Amino acid sequence: MNSPYQICSRCVLDTTVADIRFDEKGECHYCHIHDALGKEFPLTFDGQKKFLAIINEIKQKGHNKKYDIIVGVSGGRDSTYALLKIVELGLRPLAVHLDNGWNSEIAVTNIKNATNKLGVDLLTHVLDWEEFKDLQLSFLKASVPDAEIPTDVAIHGILHKIAAQEHISYVVFAHSFRTEGVAPLSWTYMDGEYIKSVQKRFGRRKLKTFPNMTALDVFYYRFIKNIRVVPLLAYLKYDQKEVTERLSKELGWNYYGGHHHESYYTHFFQSYYLPKKFNIDKRKVEYSALIRSGQMTRQKALDEIQNHPYPYDEELVRYAIKKLGLTKKEFDDIMAVSNKSFRDYSTYYPFIKALKPLLAVVQKLNFFPKHLYLKFLG
């Protein structure tokens, strides 16, 4: 079956990604970003030496404290694996879970099993449901494909907030570019100003308790509280099949049927909302990462995407619409609004673009990560 879109010659990302660019070999710039990340986090002796130095630094900084590090846990494969590895490395983590009201039973059970069997303390932060629901509705009304970023921003915000309160200097976000890939800019952009501008335009409530991450918050946590984000999984060899089997055997972890489907909202959003409204199939990002890391053949990925449309559950769609407080007509009206992007709202992106000449120089001098330059400005 032939695709009407130009497809990367190396992965399966295609021109459904509005900002995608191809080189003379037909490879997309997201493959180049993957290669840049591979150089930044090599699975070599020197790479592991650097990683162990970071672990020793964390242990020294955590001396005489109850916890060395904070780990965000969702019940998903990545965060569960990160928690397991942290314990194996001899660190004393505090596991933090953000409850946004959309947890599946599988996610809750996975978190409980992992923290209990690993002997890790768990702190759960529950968002104000009515406030958060209003924010989610605002992003749906904004008609952007980034409509799930309120949860992502809240996770960053609450982990930093708790780290500051507990005097913990290190935070782990469990993301592996080798299995999850890099989200296309036109599909997923997030910053605190974006949150504020969308809520101001479409929301009915003020964000009084939502843990946003504005530029001021980022500066405060990084330079005043000296909290550092550790990309733990980037330093580790990550074979998705092997990790799944190990988590199941050792921690009683259960798979939930799809990428990040441990959340009912994510399941609804990725399997129904994005494909139906924006023609976005996020499996392309995950499959492309697995292809680049040698865990999936390109042909298998192409066959899966072309012959098996992203399946969705009608009952789940009805559940999500009802939980959001919408009627079917109100939801259909949201789906019918013309598509927009983060560029239609106030964000920090224009400021980032204004810094392009400076960042072009500093990234060549290795003072700014090349993968970030390629994604946002390359």
N, C-alpha and C positions, 0 to 999 in steps of 0.2 A: 504493500500500500504506500503510495507516494504522498508526502506531506506538502501542503501548499506553502510552507514556510521554509526559509533557508535555515539549515541545521548545521551546527558546528561539526567540523570533520573529526573532532576528537571526543566530544561528549554529546549530550542530547539537548542542550539548550538551543533555542531557535529564536526566530524573529517575533515570536509572541512576547519576548522580552524586549520592550521598546528601546532600551538603551544599549542593547548588545552591539558589539563591534567585532569584526573578523579581520585577521591578518591575511597575508598573502597565501598562507597554507590553508585558510579556511577555519583556523582555530579561533575560538571566541576569547574575549579578554577576561572572561571568568576562569578559563583554563590558565591564563597567564597569572591571574590572582592566586590560583591554587599553587602554581609553581613558585611564586614569590613567598607564599606561606611555607612551602616545603623547604625553602632555603633559610627562612627565618627560624623554623622549628624542625631541624633535620633529625632523622632517626639514626644518628651516628654516635660514635663514641664522644665526640666533642659536644654534640647536642645533649646527650644524657649527662655529661659532666656539668654542663650549664644548668640543667634541670635539677640535679642533686644539690648544686650550690644554692639554688633558690629554696629547696626544701630545708636545707640546713639553716639558711637565713631565717626562714619562718619559725623553725624550732627555737632558735636563739632569741628571736623577738618575742616569742610566746612564753619564754621562761618565767616561771612564777605567776603565770596567768592560768585561768581555768581552761581556756581554749586557745589554740594556735590560729585557727582559721574558721571562716564561715563558708558553708556549702549550701547553695540553693538546691532544694530537692523537689521534684514534681511527681515522682513515681515512674518517670520515664526511664528508658534504658541509659541515656547519657548521664543524667544526674545520679542514678543509682550506681553506675560504674565509677563515676568520679568519687563518690563517697567511699566505695570499697577500696579504691586505690589509695585514697588519703589515709585511711586507717592502716592499710598495709605498709605505708611509708612511715608509720610511727607518729603521725600527727594526731592532735586531739581536736576534732572538729565539733562545731555546733551546727547541726542541720537546721535550716530554716525553710519552711514551706509557706508560700503565699496562697491562701485560699481565696479565689476570686468568685466562688459560688458555682463553679462549673466542674468540679472534680467528679471523675467517674469512680465507681466503687473499686475498680481495679487499681487506680492510682492511689487511693487511700490505703488499700491493703499492701501495695508494694512499698509505700513509705513506711508503714508500720513494721512490716517484716524486716526491711533493711536496717532500720534504726535499732530495732530490738536485737536482731542477731549480731549486729556490729557493736552494740553497747554504746550507741551515740545518742546524746541528748537531742531532742527535737523541739523546736519552737515554731508554732504555727501562727501566722498573722492573718486574720480574717478581714478582708476589705469590707467597708460599709457597702452593703449590697445595693441599696437604692441609689447611692451616689455613683457607684461603679457602673451599674446598669445604665444610668443616664449618660455616662461617658461613652459606653459601648454604642448606645443608640446614636449619639452625636457623630461618631465615626462612620456608622452605617449611613446616616443621612448625608454625611460629607461626600459619599460615593467614591471612596478611595480604596485601593487594594491593600492599604496598610492598616485596615480597620481592626487588626488584632494587636497593634502595638501598645494599647493601654496596659495590657497584662505584662508585656515585656518591660516597659518602662517602670511599672510598679515593682516588678521583681528587682530590677537594678536599684530602685529607690529604697525599698525596704531592707535589702541586704546591706546597703551602705549605712542606713540609719541604725540598724541593730549593731553593726560592726562598730560604729562610733559610740553607741551607748555601752557596749561591752568592752570597749578599749581593745578591739581586735584589729590588727593591721592588714589582714589579708582576706580577700573574698574570691571564691571560685564560682565562675559561671561555666556550666558543663556544656561546652560546644566543641565538636570536632569537625574541622574543615574536611577531614578525610572521609567522613561518613555523612555529614549534613550539608557540606558545601558552603557556598557564600550566597546569601540571598541577593538577587538582582536589585539594584538601586530603585528601578522603576516599580518593583513589586513591594519592597519593604524599606521604608525610610522612617527613622524615628528620632525625635529630640523633644525636650521639654516644652519648647516654644510651640511646636506643632500641636502638642496636647492642649496647651492653653488656648491657642487660636481656634481650634476646631470646637472645643467646649464652649468658648465664648460666643461663637456663631450659632451653634445648634443646640446647646445644652439648656436645660431648665433649672439646673442646680449649680451652685458654686462648688468648686473642688476644695473642700475644707480638710478632708482627711487623706485624700489620695496622695501617695508618696511619689510625687513627680520628681524628675531630674532635670532641672533647668541648668543653664550654663553656670549660674552662681552656685548651685548645689554641687555640680561636678568639681568646680574650683575648691569649694569648701572641703569636700570629702578627700580630694586628692592632695591638696597642698596645705590645708590647715590640720586636718585629722590624719593625713599621711596614710590613707587607705589605698592599698594596691590591689589591682585585679590580676589574678593568676590564671592564665589560659591553660589549665592543667592538662586537658585531653590533647591539646596541640603537641605536647611533648611525648605522647605515648603512642605506641603502635596500637591500632584499633581495628581489629577484625570484627565486623558486626556480628557474624554468625558465632564466632568463638565467644564473644562477650555475652551474647544472648544465652548460650548454653551454660556458661559459667554462672551468670546471675540467677538463672532458673534453678540450677543445682545447689548453689551455696546459700542463696538468700530467699528462695521461694518466690522469685520474681515472675510475673506473668505478662505476656505480650497482650496488647490491646487492639491489635488488628490493623494499625496504620501509623504513619509518621506523626508523632505527637498526639495521637488519638486518646491519650490518657485524660485529656480534657474534652468534655462534651462540646464546648464551644469551638475548640480548634478542629475537632472532627467535622462539625457542621460547616465551619468556615472554609476549610480546605477542600472538603469533598463536594460541597454544594455551592456556597456563595461565590467563591472565586471562579470556579469553572463556568458557572451559569452566567455571571455578570461580567466577568473580565476575560474569559477564555484563558485563565491561568491554571496550569496544572503543576502544583508544587513538587510533584514526584520527580519532575525533570531536574530540579536542583539536587535532590537526594541521589537519584540515579547517576547524575553526572559526577557527583563526588565519588560514588562507589566505582564508577568506571575509571576515573583518574587514579584511584588508589588500588586498582587491580582486583576489586572485590565483585565486579559485575562486568559482563561483556557488553559492549555497546549495542550489539545486535539484540541481545535479550532485552535491554532497556527500551530500544526502539519498538520491538514487538509488543512489549507490555503496554507502552503508551498508546501505540496506534491501534491495537486490537482489543484493549480493555480500558474503556473510559473509566475515569476515577469514580468508583461506586459510592453512592450515598444512600442513606437510610431515611425513607420518607417519615417514619415515626420520629426520628431524631430531628428532622427539619421542623416538624410540627411542635415538638418539645421546645426547641430553641426559640421559635417565634412566640410561643405562649409565655416562656420564661422571661423574654424580653418585654412582655406586656403589650405586644402588638397584635392587631387583627391580621387576618390573611391579606385583606385589601391594603392595609398600611404597609405590610412587608412587600407586597407586589409593587406598591408605589415607590418604595425605596429601590427595589430592583430595577425599576424603569427609569430612574433619574440618569441623565447622561454621565458617563464616567469621567472622573477627575483624577488628579494626582496631588502629591504633597506640594508641588509647585504652585498650586492654586490657593495655598494657604500660607500664613506666616510661619516661617521656620528659621533655623540658623543657617540653612544651606547657602543663601546669597553671601553671607559672611565667609563661609568656607570657600566658596568660589573666588571671592575677592582675594583670598590668601594664596591662590594657585601659584603665582610667580615665586613667592617665598618658599612654599612647600615643595615646588619642583626642584629648587636648589637643595633644600635640607634633606630631601629623600635621596638625592644622588650622593650626599655626604653621609648617608646611613643614620641621620638623626631623626628621620620620620619613616614609619613603616611603608615600604613600597606597595604592599597590598592595599592599604587604605588609600594611598594616592591613586592607584589604578581604579579602585572602585568609585571614588567620589569625584576625581578630577582627571583621570587618565584619558 
